[in-house]
Amino acid sequence: MDIILFETASSAAADDIVAAVQAQSLWGVDMGTTSKAASYSNYAVVEATATRVSNLLGSMPDNVGMEIHVHDIYSFTDAASDEKLWYLRGKL
């Protein structure tokens, strides 16, 4: 699975990304049933297959910016230190 962080113009736009992923279609990309999304402020994070994330990057509107893209997140062991830190922080 890949993770991508988007910066949007508003919190409503970030919430719209989450709603679209939950509805299984974002920017014309079929998100299937395994994709996940969450938002905070004007940021939205999407976790999906590498193919879906690649398709999202190709169809991303101009008013949305891509902040970070982490490719092939399969396990805690394989994660970078900063990824482990944020995962564990989520457990606090």
C-alpha positions in Angstrom: 0.0 0.0 0.0 1.1 3.6 -0.7 0.3 6.6 1.4 -0.1 10.1 0.0 -0.6 13.4 1.8 -2.5 16.2 0.0 -2.7 19.8 0.9 -6.0 21.5 -0.2 -7.4 25.0 -0.1 -9.7 24.4 2.8 -10.8 21.9 5.4 -14.0 21.3 3.5 -11.9 20.3 0.4 -9.9 17.9 2.6 -13.1 16.5 3.9 -14.4 16.1 0.4 -11.4 13.9 -0.5 -12.2 11.6 2.5 -15.8 11.4 1.5 -14.9 10.6 -2.1 -12.5 7.8 -1.0 -15.2 6.4 1.2 -17.6 6.5 -1.7 -14.9 4.5 -3.6 -14.2 7.1 -6.3 -11.9 10.1 -6.2 -11.2 12.3 -9.2 -12.5 9.5 -11.5 -10.2 6.9 -9.9 -11.9 3.7 -8.6 -10.7 3.5 -5.0 -12.2 0.1 -4.3 -13.0 -1.1 -0.8 -9.5 -1.3 0.6 -8.5 2.4 0.3 -8.7 4.6 3.4 -8.6 8.3 4.0 -8.5 10.8 6.8 -8.3 14.6 7.1 -7.2 17.3 9.5 -7.4 21.0 8.8 -6.7 21.4 5.0 -4.7 18.2 4.7 -6.0 14.8 3.6 -4.1 11.5 3.7 -5.1 8.5 1.4 -3.8 5.0 1.7 -4.3 2.8 -1.4 -2.6 0.4 -3.7 0.4 1.8 -5.7 -1.7 1.6 -8.9 -4.5 3.7 -7.4 -2.1 6.3 -6.0 -0.4 6.5 -9.3 -3.7 7.1 -11.0 -4.6 9.8 -8.4 -1.4 11.6 -9.1 -2.3 11.6 -12.8 -5.8 13.0 -12.2 -5.1 15.4 -9.3 -6.7 18.8 -9.8 -4.6 21.9 -9.9 -6.0 23.3 -6.6 -4.7 20.3 -4.7 -1.0 19.9 -3.8 0.9 16.7 -3.1 3.0 17.1 0.0 4.5 13.6 0.4 4.1 10.2 -1.2 5.4 7.1 0.6 5.6 4.0 -1.6 5.2 0.4 -0.6 4.3 0.5 3.1 4.0 -3.1 4.0 5.3 -3.5 7.6 6.4 -1.7 10.6 9.8 -3.3 10.3 10.3 -1.9 6.8 9.2 1.6 7.7 11.7 4.5 8.1 12.3 5.8 11.6 10.0 8.9 11.1 7.2 6.6 9.9 7.7 4.4 13.0 7.6 7.4 15.2 4.2 8.6 13.8 2.7 5.2 13.9 3.6 4.7 17.5 2.5 8.3 18.3 -0.9 7.2 17.0 -0.9 4.5 19.6 -0.5 6.9 22.6 
